[in-house]
Amino acid sequence: MSFWLGVTLMTLSFGIYSAYPLVPFLSVPLWQKGSVGIGLAAVSWGMFFAGSALVGRKGLIYLKRRLPWQKESRTHPDLGRSVPRRQA
């Protein structure tokens, strides 16, 4: 139950980004528009972190494996490693 609630919170947190372009069109003073933007960011990040906490470490590992761009790195294990620089 907490896994799916966490996934839902994490997913909904990305939906808040669609409200950012609407902030300049609010009929409030400029400083309040800034406050709304900061408030939206705080709510979005708060929802994401709360969702991450509910999902847990094992759930995050499971979700990372399900991402489409993670499948490619599993077939090529050395893509994620950094290459050491040569000493001159």
N, CA, C and O atoms as CSV, one atom per row, in Angstrom:
chain,resi,resn,atom,element,x,y,z
A,1,MET,N,N,0.826,-1.194,0.000
A,1,MET,CA,C,0.000,0.000,0.000
A,1,MET,C,C,0.871,1.259,0.000
A,1,MET,O,O,0.635,2.175,-0.788
A,2,SER,N,N,1.878,1.307,0.884
A,2,SER,CA,C,2.708,2.511,0.943
A,2,SER,C,C,3.560,2.660,-0.311
A,2,SER,O,O,3.914,3.775,-0.692
A,3,PHE,N,N,3.894,1.537,-0.957
A,3,PHE,CA,C,4.671,1.608,-2.195
A,3,PHE,C,C,3.889,2.377,-3.257
A,3,PHE,O,O,4.422,3.309,-3.859
A,4,TRP,N,N,2.645,2.003,-3.492
A,4,TRP,CA,C,1.857,2.652,-4.541
A,4,TRP,C,C,1.465,4.076,-4.167
A,4,TRP,O,O,1.346,4.929,-5.046
A,5,LEU,N,N,1.264,4.346,-2.901
A,5,LEU,CA,C,1.003,5.723,-2.463
A,5,LEU,C,C,2.240,6.580,-2.731
A,5,LEU,O,O,2.121,7.718,-3.186
A,6,GLY,N,N,3.416,6.041,-2.452
A,6,GLY,CA,C,4.652,6.756,-2.715
A,6,GLY,C,C,4.862,7.006,-4.200
A,6,GLY,O,O,5.260,8.102,-4.597
A,7,VAL,N,N,4.596,5.995,-5.024
A,7,VAL,CA,C,4.729,6.156,-6.469
A,7,VAL,C,C,3.754,7.218,-6.969
A,7,VAL,O,O,4.099,8.023,-7.834
A,8,THR,N,N,2.544,7.222,-6.430
A,8,THR,CA,C,1.549,8.222,-6.819
A,8,THR,C,C,2.009,9.624,-6.440
A,8,THR,O,O,1.884,10.554,-7.236
A,9,LEU,N,N,2.540,9.782,-5.231
A,9,LEU,CA,C,3.036,11.095,-4.820
A,9,LEU,C,C,4.189,11.553,-5.699
A,9,LEU,O,O,4.250,12.718,-6.091
A,10,MET,N,N,5.094,10.652,-6.006
A,10,MET,CA,C,6.230,11.014,-6.860
A,10,MET,C,C,5.759,11.418,-8.252
A,10,MET,O,O,6.279,12.373,-8.829
A,11,THR,N,N,4.786,10.704,-8.790
A,11,THR,CA,C,4.266,11.020,-10.119
A,11,THR,C,C,3.529,12.355,-10.123
A,11,THR,O,O,3.715,13.168,-11.029
A,12,LEU,N,N,2.696,12.578,-9.114
A,12,LEU,CA,C,1.945,13.837,-9.039
A,12,LEU,C,C,2.866,15.037,-8.827
A,12,LEU,O,O,2.535,16.150,-9.236
A,13,SER,N,N,4.011,14.820,-8.195
A,13,SER,CA,C,4.926,15.934,-7.965
A,13,SER,C,C,5.424,16.523,-9.285
A,13,SER,O,O,5.709,17.718,-9.362
A,14,PHE,N,N,5.532,15.690,-10.325
A,14,PHE,CA,C,5.954,16.197,-11.635
A,14,PHE,C,C,4.844,16.992,-12.316
A,14,PHE,O,O,5.127,17.842,-13.161
A,15,GLY,N,N,3.601,16.732,-11.965
A,15,GLY,CA,C,2.483,17.462,-12.548
A,15,GLY,C,C,2.448,18.924,-12.137
A,15,GLY,O,O,1.860,19.748,-12.837
A,16,ILE,N,N,3.061,19.253,-11.025
A,16,ILE,CA,C,3.072,20.636,-10.555
A,16,ILE,C,C,3.884,21.519,-11.502
A,16,ILE,O,O,3.627,22.719,-11.598
A,17,TYR,N,N,4.853,20.942,-12.196
A,17,TYR,CA,C,5.664,21.729,-13.125
A,17,TYR,C,C,4.822,22.366,-14.226
A,17,TYR,O,O,5.203,23.401,-14.773
A,18,SER,N,N,3.695,21.768,-14.554
A,18,SER,CA,C,2.842,22.341,-15.586
A,18,SER,C,C,2.172,23.640,-15.132
A,18,SER,O,O,1.651,24.382,-15.964
A,19,ALA,N,N,2.176,23.921,-13.843
A,19,ALA,CA,C,1.579,25.157,-13.331
A,19,ALA,C,C,2.546,26.340,-13.389
A,19,ALA,O,O,2.111,27.488,-13.305
A,20,TYR,N,N,3.838,26.085,-13.531
A,20,TYR,CA,C,4.818,27.179,-13.555
A,20,TYR,C,C,4.569,28.207,-14.662
A,20,TYR,O,O,4.663,29.403,-14.389
A,21,PRO,N,N,4.257,27.802,-15.892
A,21,PRO,CA,C,4.027,28.813,-16.933
A,21,PRO,C,C,2.811,29.697,-16.663
A,21,PRO,O,O,2.690,30.768,-17.258
A,22,LEU,N,N,1.916,29.275,-15.786
A,22,LEU,CA,C,0.719,30.059,-15.486
A,22,LEU,C,C,0.976,31.148,-14.448
A,22,LEU,O,O,0.191,32.090,-14.342
A,23,VAL,N,N,2.045,31.037,-13.693
A,23,VAL,CA,C,2.317,31.983,-12.603
A,23,VAL,C,C,2.440,33.420,-13.092
A,23,VAL,O,O,1.882,34.299,-12.435
A,24,PRO,N,N,3.124,33.731,-14.192
A,24,PRO,CA,C,3.224,35.130,-14.626
A,24,PRO,C,C,1.878,35.780,-14.957
A,24,PRO,O,O,1.763,37.005,-14.945
A,25,PHE,N,N,0.874,34.977,-15.247
A,25,PHE,CA,C,-0.425,35.512,-15.627
A,25,PHE,C,C,-1.366,35.718,-14.443
A,25,PHE,O,O,-2.508,36.136,-14.636
A,26,LEU,N,N,-0.912,35.433,-13.227
A,26,LEU,CA,C,-1.736,35.673,-12.043
A,26,LEU,C,C,-1.911,37.172,-11.844
A,26,LEU,O,O,-1.004,37.954,-12.128
A,27,SER,N,N,-3.076,37.566,-11.358
A,27,SER,CA,C,-3.336,38.994,-11.144
A,27,SER,C,C,-2.987,39.379,-9.705
A,27,SER,O,O,-3.832,39.873,-8.957
A,28,VAL,N,N,-1.735,39.143,-9.336
A,28,VAL,CA,C,-1.215,39.498,-8.014
A,28,VAL,C,C,0.097,40.241,-8.213
A,28,VAL,O,O,0.694,40.154,-9.286
A,29,PRO,N,N,0.559,40.972,-7.201
A,29,PRO,CA,C,1.848,41.681,-7.347
A,29,PRO,C,C,3.005,40.715,-7.621
A,29,PRO,O,O,2.916,39.513,-7.369
A,30,LEU,N,N,4.084,41.282,-8.143
A,30,LEU,CA,C,5.247,40.487,-8.550
A,30,LEU,C,C,5.818,39.668,-7.398
A,30,LEU,O,O,6.172,38.505,-7.592
A,31,TRP,N,N,5.916,40.246,-6.204
A,31,TRP,CA,C,6.508,39.513,-5.088
A,31,TRP,C,C,5.642,38.310,-4.705
A,31,TRP,O,O,6.159,37.295,-4.236
A,32,GLN,N,N,4.326,38.423,-4.906
A,32,GLN,CA,C,3.458,37.282,-4.611
A,32,GLN,C,C,3.599,36.197,-5.680
A,32,GLN,O,O,3.468,35.008,-5.387
A,33,LYS,N,N,3.864,36.609,-6.908
A,33,LYS,CA,C,4.114,35.615,-7.964
A,33,LYS,C,C,5.375,34.811,-7.632
A,33,LYS,O,O,5.422,33.597,-7.833
A,34,GLY,N,N,6.392,35.506,-7.122
A,34,GLY,CA,C,7.596,34.810,-6.687
A,34,GLY,C,C,7.310,33.841,-5.559
A,34,GLY,O,O,7.839,32.731,-5.524
A,35,SER,N,N,6.461,34.279,-4.635
A,35,SER,CA,C,6.087,33.405,-3.521
A,35,SER,C,C,5.321,32.182,-4.011
A,35,SER,O,O,5.532,31.075,-3.516
A,36,VAL,N,N,4.444,32.378,-4.970
A,36,VAL,CA,C,3.692,31.245,-5.527
A,36,VAL,C,C,4.643,30.262,-6.205
A,36,VAL,O,O,4.515,29.049,-6.039
A,37,GLY,N,N,5.601,30.797,-6.974
A,37,GLY,CA,C,6.575,29.925,-7.642
A,37,GLY,C,C,7.399,29.127,-6.652
A,37,GLY,O,O,7.618,27.931,-6.840
A,38,ILE,N,N,7.857,29.786,-5.595
A,38,ILE,CA,C,8.639,29.094,-4.561
A,38,ILE,C,C,7.765,28.075,-3.832
A,38,ILE,O,O,8.216,26.976,-3.508
A,39,GLY,N,N,6.513,28.451,-3.580
A,39,GLY,CA,C,5.589,27.520,-2.923
A,39,GLY,C,C,5.325,26.288,-3.762
A,39,GLY,O,O,5.286,25.172,-3.244
A,40,LEU,N,N,5.144,26.491,-5.073
A,40,LEU,CA,C,4.936,25.340,-5.958
A,40,LEU,C,C,6.149,24.416,-5.966
A,40,LEU,O,O,6.010,23.193,-5.935
A,41,ALA,N,N,7.337,25.012,-6.008
A,41,ALA,CA,C,8.555,24.195,-5.987
A,41,ALA,C,C,8.666,23.426,-4.674
A,41,ALA,O,O,9.029,22.249,-4.670
A,42,ALA,N,N,8.354,24.089,-3.556
A,42,ALA,CA,C,8.445,23.430,-2.252
A,42,ALA,C,C,7.444,22.276,-2.147
A,42,ALA,O,O,7.774,21.209,-1.629
A,43,VAL,N,N,6.229,22.492,-2.637
A,43,VAL,CA,C,5.220,21.422,-2.602
A,43,VAL,C,C,5.652,20.259,-3.489
A,43,VAL,O,O,5.528,19.098,-3.101
A,44,SER,N,N,6.161,20.574,-4.682
A,44,SER,CA,C,6.590,19.529,-5.603
A,44,SER,C,C,7.708,18.678,-5.006
A,44,SER,O,O,7.631,17.450,-5.011
A,45,TRP,N,N,8.751,19.340,-4.488
A,45,TRP,CA,C,9.865,18.593,-3.892
A,45,TRP,C,C,9.435,17.859,-2.629
A,45,TRP,O,O,9.902,16.751,-2.366
A,46,GLY,N,N,8.554,18.464,-1.852
A,46,GLY,CA,C,8.049,17.794,-0.644
A,46,GLY,C,C,7.297,16.520,-0.985
A,46,GLY,O,O,7.473,15.490,-0.336
A,47,MET,N,N,6.447,16.600,-2.023
A,47,MET,CA,C,5.714,15.405,-2.449
A,47,MET,C,C,6.672,14.330,-2.957
A,47,MET,O,O,6.483,13.145,-2.683
A,48,PHE,N,N,7.699,14.747,-3.697
A,48,PHE,CA,C,8.650,13.772,-4.226
A,48,PHE,C,C,9.420,13.083,-3.100
A,48,PHE,O,O,9.584,11.863,-3.113
A,49,PHE,N,N,9.892,13.862,-2.130
A,49,PHE,CA,C,10.645,13.264,-1.016
A,49,PHE,C,C,9.754,12.395,-0.138
A,49,PHE,O,O,10.183,11.338,0.324
A,50,ALA,N,N,8.515,12.830,0.096
A,50,ALA,CA,C,7.589,11.999,0.879
A,50,ALA,C,C,7.306,10.698,0.135
A,50,ALA,O,O,7.262,9.629,0.745
A,51,GLY,N,N,7.116,10.785,-1.169
A,51,GLY,CA,C,6.894,9.572,-1.965
A,51,GLY,C,C,8.097,8.655,-1.942
A,51,GLY,O,O,7.953,7.435,-1.864
A,52,SER,N,N,9.295,9.242,-2.009
A,52,SER,CA,C,10.514,8.428,-1.945
A,52,SER,C,C,10.630,7.719,-0.608
A,52,SER,O,O,11.048,6.563,-0.544
A,53,ALA,N,N,10.259,8.415,0.463
A,53,ALA,CA,C,10.323,7.798,1.792
A,53,ALA,C,C,9.313,6.662,1.910
A,53,ALA,O,O,9.602,5.631,2.517
A,54,LEU,N,N,8.133,6.849,1.333
A,54,LEU,CA,C,7.124,5.789,1.401
A,54,LEU,C,C,7.509,4.583,0.545
A,54,LEU,O,O,7.249,3.441,0.925
A,55,VAL,N,N,8.119,4.832,-0.589
A,55,VAL,CA,C,8.533,3.736,-1.472
A,55,VAL,C,C,9.654,2.929,-0.831
A,55,VAL,O,O,9.662,1.701,-0.913
A,56,GLY,N,N,10.592,3.608,-0.198
A,56,GLY,CA,C,11.698,2.928,0.467
A,56,GLY,C,C,12.847,2.633,-0.481
A,56,GLY,O,O,12.733,2.814,-1.693
A,57,ARG,N,N,13.944,2.180,0.080
A,57,ARG,CA,C,15.157,1.919,-0.705
A,57,ARG,C,C,14.944,0.810,-1.730
A,57,ARG,O,O,15.339,0.950,-2.888
A,58,LYS,N,N,14.325,-0.282,-1.313
A,58,LYS,CA,C,14.101,-1.394,-2.246
A,58,LYS,C,C,13.155,-0.980,-3.369
A,58,LYS,O,O,13.331,-1.390,-4.516
A,59,GLY,N,N,12.166,-0.178,-3.040
A,59,GLY,CA,C,11.241,0.300,-4.060
A,59,GLY,C,C,11.909,1.222,-5.054
A,59,GLY,O,O,11.615,1.163,-6.248
A,60,LEU,N,N,12.816,2.084,-4.577
A,60,LEU,CA,C,13.533,2.974,-5.488
A,60,LEU,C,C,14.437,2.191,-6.425
A,60,LEU,O,O,14.553,2.521,-7.605
A,61,ILE,N,N,15.072,1.161,-5.902
A,61,ILE,CA,C,15.916,0.310,-6.756
A,61,ILE,C,C,15.044,-0.370,-7.813
A,61,ILE,O,O,15.428,-0.457,-8.979
A,62,TYR,N,N,13.881,-0.847,-7.404
A,62,TYR,CA,C,12.953,-1.480,-8.346
A,62,TYR,C,C,12.516,-0.488,-9.427
A,62,TYR,O,O,12.492,-0.829,-10.610
A,63,LEU,N,N,12.171,0.738,-9.023
A,63,LEU,CA,C,11.712,1.741,-9.990
A,63,LEU,C,C,12.834,2.151,-10.936
A,63,LEU,O,O,12.589,2.369,-12.122
A,64,LYS,N,N,14.072,2.262,-10.426
A,64,LYS,CA,C,15.194,2.628,-11.291
A,64,LYS,C,C,15.431,1.567,-12.356
A,64,LYS,O,O,15.785,1.890,-13.490
A,65,ARG,N,N,15.236,0.300,-11.995
A,65,ARG,CA,C,15.415,-0.774,-12.969
A,65,ARG,C,C,14.342,-0.737,-14.049
A,65,ARG,O,O,14.570,-1.199,-15.167
A,66,ARG,N,N,13.172,-0.190,-13.721
A,66,ARG,CA,C,12.064,-0.144,-14.673
A,66,ARG,C,C,12.173,1.013,-15.662
A,66,ARG,O,O,11.426,1.057,-16.640
A,67,LEU,N,N,13.088,1.948,-15.425
A,67,LEU,CA,C,13.234,3.088,-16.328
A,67,LEU,C,C,13.818,2.628,-17.657
A,67,LEU,O,O,14.728,1.798,-17.675
A,68,PRO,N,N,13.308,3.153,-18.773
A,68,PRO,CA,C,13.767,2.665,-20.080
A,68,PRO,C,C,15.256,2.913,-20.329
A,68,PRO,O,O,15.909,2.082,-20.961
A,69,TRP,N,N,15.804,4.015,-19.859
A,69,TRP,CA,C,17.215,4.289,-20.132
A,69,TRP,C,C,18.142,3.503,-19.210
A,69,TRP,O,O,19.350,3.492,-19.447
A,70,GLN,N,N,17.638,2.857,-18.187
A,70,GLN,CA,C,18.457,2.010,-17.333
A,70,GLN,C,C,18.685,0.642,-17.961
A,70,GLN,O,O,19.686,-0.008,-17.658
A,71,LYS,N,N,17.800,0.195,-18.813
A,71,LYS,CA,C,17.945,-1.117,-19.443
A,71,LYS,C,C,19.179,-1.155,-20.339
A,71,LYS,O,O,19.871,-2.170,-20.420
A,72,GLU,N,N,19.441,-0.054,-20.999
A,72,GLU,CA,C,20.586,0.013,-21.895
A,72,GLU,C,C,21.902,-0.102,-21.135
A,72,GLU,O,O,22.830,-0.762,-21.600
A,73,SER,N,N,21.989,0.533,-19.973
A,73,SER,CA,C,23.238,0.500,-19.220
A,73,SER,C,C,23.504,-0.881,-18.621
A,73,SER,O,O,24.651,-1.212,-18.318
A,74,ARG,N,N,22.445,-1.697,-18.447
A,74,ARG,CA,C,22.670,-3.042,-17.940
A,74,ARG,C,C,23.303,-3.930,-19.004
A,74,ARG,O,O,24.041,-4.858,-18.670
A,75,THR,N,N,23.029,-3.665,-20.274
A,75,THR,CA,C,23.637,-4.476,-21.326
A,75,THR,C,C,25.065,-4.029,-21.610
A,75,THR,O,O,25.866,-4.808,-22.126
A,76,HIS,N,N,25.393,-2.779,-21.279
A,76,HIS,CA,C,26.732,-2.234,-21.440
A,76,HIS,C,C,27.219,-1.744,-20.077
A,76,HIS,O,O,27.083,-0.560,-19.770
A,77,PRO,N,N,27.780,-2.626,-19.259
A,77,PRO,CA,C,28.094,-2.260,-17.876
A,77,PRO,C,C,29.122,-1.149,-17.731
A,77,PRO,O,O,29.133,-0.474,-16.701
A,78,ASP,N,N,29.988,-0.928,-18.721
A,78,ASP,CA,C,31.024,0.075,-18.544
A,78,ASP,C,C,30.581,1.468,-19.004
A,78,ASP,O,O,31.396,2.391,-18.977
A,79,LEU,N,N,29.334,1.659,-19.422
A,79,LEU,CA,C,28.876,2.981,-19.838
A,79,LEU,C,C,28.784,3.945,-18.665
A,79,LEU,O,O,29.022,5.140,-18.840
A,80,GLY,N,N,28.453,3.473,-17.501
A,80,GLY,CA,C,28.262,4.353,-16.361
A,80,GLY,C,C,29.545,4.695,-15.621
A,80,GLY,O,O,29.529,5.541,-14.728
A,81,ARG,N,N,30.641,4.065,-15.968
A,81,ARG,CA,C,31.894,4.295,-15.250
A,81,ARG,C,C,32.628,5.492,-15.821
A,81,ARG,O,O,32.569,5.757,-17.021
A,82,SER,N,N,33.305,6.196,-14.968
A,82,SER,CA,C,34.094,7.321,-15.449
A,82,SER,C,C,35.492,6.827,-15.851
A,82,SER,O,O,36.016,5.871,-15.279
A,83,VAL,N,N,36.059,7.478,-16.812
A,83,VAL,CA,C,37.373,7.096,-17.321
A,83,VAL,C,C,38.402,7.949,-16.585
A,83,VAL,O,O,38.268,9.172,-16.549
A,84,PRO,N,N,39.429,7.326,-15.996
A,84,PRO,CA,C,40.440,8.126,-15.267
A,84,PRO,C,C,41.239,8.994,-16.235
A,84,PRO,O,O,41.516,8.588,-17.363
A,85,ARG,N,N,41.605,10.184,-15.786
A,85,ARG,CA,C,42.400,11.088,-16.606
A,85,ARG,C,C,43.852,10.665,-16.591
A,85,ARG,O,O,44.349,10.084,-15.626
A,86,ARG,N,N,44.511,10.976,-17.688
A,86,ARG,CA,C,45.944,10.687,-17.748
A,86,ARG,C,C,46.706,11.757,-17.001
A,86,ARG,O,O,46.372,12.940,-17.059
A,87,GLN,N,N,47.722,11.325,-16.308
A,87,GLN,CA,C,48.595,12.263,-15.605
A,87,GLN,C,C,49.648,12.789,-16.580
A,87,GLN,O,O,50.296,12.004,-17.273
A,88,ALA,N,N,49.821,14.108,-16.639
A,88,ALA,CA,C,50.797,14.681,-17.569
A,88,ALA,C,C,52.152,14.839,-16.929
A,88,ALA,O,O,53.088,15.308,-17.576
